[in-house]
Amino acid sequence: MKNKKNKHMTLQDRIEIQECLSKGMTFKSIAKRIGKSATTVSREVKGHLQAHTNSFVKTDETCPKLLKAPFVCNGCEKRSRSSCQFKRQVYIAKKAHSDYEELLSEARSGIPLNKESFYETEKIISTAVKNGQHVYHAIKANNLSVSMPTVYRHIKMGYYSISSIDLPRAVKFKPRRSKKSEYVPKCVKQGRTYNDYLNYVEENPSLPVVQLDTVIGKIGGKVIMTIHFTDSDFMIGILLENKTAAEAAEKIMLLKTRLKSFNFNFGDIAPILLTDNGGEFSNATAFENDESGNLETHLFYCEPNSPYEKPDIEKNHTLFRDIVPKGSSFDDFSQEKVDLIFSHVNAVKRKQFNGKSAYDVFTFYYSEILANVLGISFIPPENVIQSPRLLKTIK
């Protein structure tokens, strides 16, 4: 293993990554081989994807395999065959290293020499941020060639008309407080513990996992039960009148009935459920059984005070809080208002999906009809509002 003290990728590192990808090796295996972390390797590959076209490509659709690691066609056996007609993308070591050296040169030189391009980029990004959009979303939605680190650096240096305080999450993070104590009875959790979940997932690796949680408004008021599809980062919210097991059970059954009326089964899209120990989730059978009482999905509980066991939904809540800050009351919210908020959340471009939104990925896997049945509508990239300003537009 190489010395990890050398933080920067060398050309030899990149050549080795390309060779390993061609052999179908995982990021973890590649990382071990070159002495880097798997996250570093993943970031390197996703940051230097190259479009690859030939006469076999017959469609503008992206291959479903490219939405998951390793995100490239290097090791795919169909790469050079006519049987694959999808758009292709590859990792090329020399091109990646050339791009890195160019970026490094730009970073050391400050403002780009092409001032017209710089000021045009500044205008687009500053306007987008003032409209409540994230920097990454603005870059991808407008097909800008600038990198996120460069934008943040220029903002910090005062080259932009916005400042760091204008960024969505500049001053929002507070020290993490201890979680609430356990509310789900132990008898309910028998066969549904986090260890049971790990074993079930290992036995059923192809089944998608859906995480559940509750977002709190004013104490004693309405709350929002969130349902997060981890394979696409797609999230919906269900407005609850109160934080009780009876209310959550009633609303989840209404959702199942609505899905059924459109020929969808809750168990097909959410075969595995993972949630915390909140009392609103203590009626396990309401979540697991269909209207006839037949088992259609499996519910599992995290260990008490362990939000890191369902990090995807916890992370996605920050997008919701960009629009609805902590301490806000949900008492004047309607389900339609909640649906619109989450439509904007799902429209944000995601780095882990190479610039696609959660809505894009979910509708690719499932359908736009299902997204609409779940209350989520398509929001054009230029209309996305990721700040409290969105609430002022809702009557």
N, C-alpha and C positions, 0 to 999 in steps of 0.2 A: 504494500500500500504506500502511496506517495504521502509526502509531508503535507498535512492540512494547513500549515501556516501560510502557504502560498495561496492567497485568497483569489487571485485573478486566474481566469482560464487562459492557458497557453494554446498555441496552435496545435501542439501535440495532443493536449487534452481533448480538443475538439475533434481531431482526426480519430482519436480512440472512441469518442462518443459515437461518431458516424459509423465506425466499424461495428461497434456493439449493437447499435440500432439495426444494422443490416442483418445481424445474427438473431434478432428478436429478443434481446436481453431487456430486462426491466430496468427502470430508473434506479432502483435500489441496488441491483447487481452492478450497474455501470458506475454508480457512486462509490461503491466499495472498491472497484477496480482502479479508479483514478484518484481516490482519496478525497472525495468531496461528499457533501450531503446529497441525499436524494432530491431534496427541495432545490438545491443549486442546479442539479442536472435537469430537472423538470423545467425550471425557469429558463435555463439556457436553450433548451430545445424549443419551448413555446415562444421564446423571444426571437427566434431566428428561423421561422417557418418560411419555406420558399415554395411558391406555386410551381407545379410541374405539369405541363400539358403535352399531349401528343395526339396523334390521329385517332386514338381509341376513345378519347373523351367525347361523349355524346350528350352530356347533360350539365346543367349549372349546379346540380345538387351536390352536396358534400356527403362523402361516405360516412355512415353512422359510426364506423370505427374511429374516425378522426376526432370524435367528440370526447374520446377517452384516451388515457395514456396508451402508447407514447405519442399520440397526436400526429404521427407521420406515417408515410407509406414505405419507409426505407426497408423494413423487414417483412413487408407483405408479399406473399407468394404471387399475388395477382398484379403486382405493380407494373410489370412489363407485358401483361397479357391483354388481349382484346376483350376478355370476359368481364373486365371491370371498366365501366363507362363513366364512373364518378370523377369529379375534379380531384386532383391529387396534390399533396404537399409533402415536401421532403426536407430533411436537415442536411445541409452541405457545409462541411467543416470550414473550408477555405473562405466561402462567402460569409459565414457567420463571424469568422475572425476579422475579415475585412470590414464588416459592418461595425464590429466592436472597436476597431482602431479608428474608424471614422467618427464614431460617437465619442470616443475618448478625446480625439482631437478637437471636436466641437465643444466638449465640456471645458477644456482648458483654454479655449479662445474666447469664451464669453458669448456675446451676442453674435449670431450668424452674420456673415458678410453681406448676405442678401437681405437688406433691411426691409424691402417691400414685403418679402415673404414673412419676415419676423413680425412686422406690425399687423399684417393680415391675420396671422396665427393668434397674436395677442388679442386682437379685436374679437375673434370668434370665441376664444376660450374665456375671456373676461365676461363677455355677454352671456355665455352659457352658465358660468358660475353665478352671476348675478340673478339668473333665472332659476337658480336652485339645482343645477345639474352638477354631477361630479366631473372632475378633470378627465378621468379615463373615458367616461361616457362621451364627453365633448370631443375628445380626440378621435374615437372610433366612429361616432355619428357623422363627423365631418371629414373623415378620411385624411386626417392630418398626419404628416410624417414625423412630427416632433415626438420625443419620448416624454413619459411622465416625470422622470427625474429632472430633465431639462426645464420643464414647465415649472415645477416646484422650486427649482433653483432660481429661475428668473423672477418668480413672484417674491421670493425671499430677498433677492437683490434689489427689488424695487423697479424692475423693468416693466411690470404690468400695471394696469390701472386698478387692479384689485390687490389686496394684501392677504396675508396668511389668515387673518381673522375672518375673511369672507368665505374660506373653504368650509364645506359642510360639517366636517368633524374636527375643526381646529380647537374648539374649547369644550367639547361635549363629554369627554371621558372623565369619569370620577373613580376614586378607589372602589374596588369591588367590595360590596357588603356581604356578610354571611347570608346564605340562603335560608328560607323558611324551613321549619322542622318537618318531620315526616307526618303525613296525613293519611296515606293509604294504609288500611289495616294489613297486618302481616298475612292474615288468612287469604286476602285477595291476591297477594303477591306470590303465593305458592305456585311454582311452575311458570312464573312470569318475572323472575328476577333478571338482573342485568347479565348474570352468568348464563341463565337460561337463554337469554337473547343471543349472546355470543355463540352458544352451541347451535342454536337454531339457524343463525345466519351462516355458520360454517357448513351446516348440512344442506342449506338451500341458498347457495351463493348467487344464483341467478335472479332471486326475488328482490325487487326494489324495497328500500326501507323508507318509511314516511315517519317524520318526527312531529310530535305534538307539544304544544306549550300554551301558556296563557299570558297575555300582555295586560297589565293592570293600568287603569286610569285613576280617577280619584277613589280613595278608599271608600268602600261601601257602594260604589256606583257600578255602571256597566263595565264589562271586561271583554276582551277579544280573544277567542280561542284560535290559535294559528296552527295551520296544517302545512308542513313543509315537505316537498318531494325532493329527497336528497340527490337523486340522479340528474336533476335539471335545475336545482335551486329555486324551483317554482313554489310560490307560497300563496295561500289564501287565508282569509280571516273570517271568522264567524262571530257575529256580535251576540254576546250573552247578557241577559238582563242582570244576572248576578253570578257569583263565582261558586256555584253549587253543583253537586254531582247530578241532581235532577235536571237542572237547566242544560248542562252539557250533554246529558244523555238524550234529552228531547231534541236538541238542535242537531246532534249527529244523526239521529234517526230521520229527521226531516231531510238532511242532506242525502242520506241513502235512498229515501223515497224519490227525491228529485232526480237523482242519477238513474234510478230504475225506470222512471218515466221516459228517459231518453235512451233506454237500452244500454246503460252502463251499470256495472256492478262495482260497488265500493271495494269489495275484496280483490277485484282484478287490478285496480290501480293502487291499492294500499294493502298488500298482503301481509306486511309486517309493520306494526306500529310501535314506536318507542317514545315514552314520555317520562315526566318526572313524577314526584310523589304528591303533587297537588291534589287536594280532596276532590276537585271537580272531575278527576279522572278515575275515581274509586269504583264507579259502576263499570267494571271491565266488560261484562257481557253485552252492555249496550253498544260498546265499540266493536266487539268481536262478532256478534251475531247479526244475521239479517232479520227482516221483519217477521219471518216465520220461525225464528229461534235457532236457525242452523248456523253453525260456525262458518264464517267466511274470511276471517282474518285473525291474526294473533297479536295481542297487546303485551308489551313488556315495560317494566319500570326500571329507570336508572337507580343507582344507589343514592341515598339521601345526600343533599349538598354536593352533587357532582355534575354541574352543568357541562363540564368538559366531556362527558360521555355522549352528549348530543350537541356537538359544537356547531353543526351546520345551521340549525334553526336559531341558535343563540347569535351567531354571526349575522344571519339575515335580518334579525330584529333591528340591527343598527340602521338598515335602510328604511325600515318603518319609522324609527325614531328620528331620522332626518326630517321627516314630514310631520310627525306627531311627537314632539318632545316629551320627555318624562315629566309627570306632574299634570299633564293635560287631562281634562275630563272627556269621557266618551259618552256622557249622558245625553248629549244632543245629536249623537251619531245615529244614522240609519244604516241598514245593511247595504244599501246602494252606495252610501258614502264610503263605507269600509271597502267595498268592491273596487271603487274608483282609486282609492289610495293604493291598494295592492296591485291594481293594474299598472300604476306608475312604478311601483317597486319592481314588478316583473319585467318592465320595459327597459330597465337600466342595463347597459352593456356590461358584460362580465369578462374580466381578464382570463379567468380559468376556462372560458368557452371561446377564447380567441376573438373577442369582440362581439359575440352573439349575446342576446339577452336570454333570461330564464324563459320568457314567453316563446322565443324562437326554438329553444331546445325542447321544451315541453310539447309544443305543437308538432315538432318533428317526430318525437317518440309516439305521441298519442294523436291529437287532432285539435283544430281550432274549435270544433263543436264542443269537445269536452272542456276546453278552457272556458268557453262561454257559459256552459252549464254550471261550472264552478264559480261563475261570477266575474271572470277576468276578461277584459276587452283589450284589443290591440291598441297601443299608443304609439304613434309615429315618433321616431327618435328625436326629431326637432321639437316635439311638443312635451317631452318628458319634463316634469317639475319635481325635483327631489329636495323640497324645502317646505316649511310651513305655509309658504305662499299658495300652495295647492289648495289648502283648506279655504282660503278666501275666494277661490273660484267656484266652490261648491255651494249651491244654494240650499 
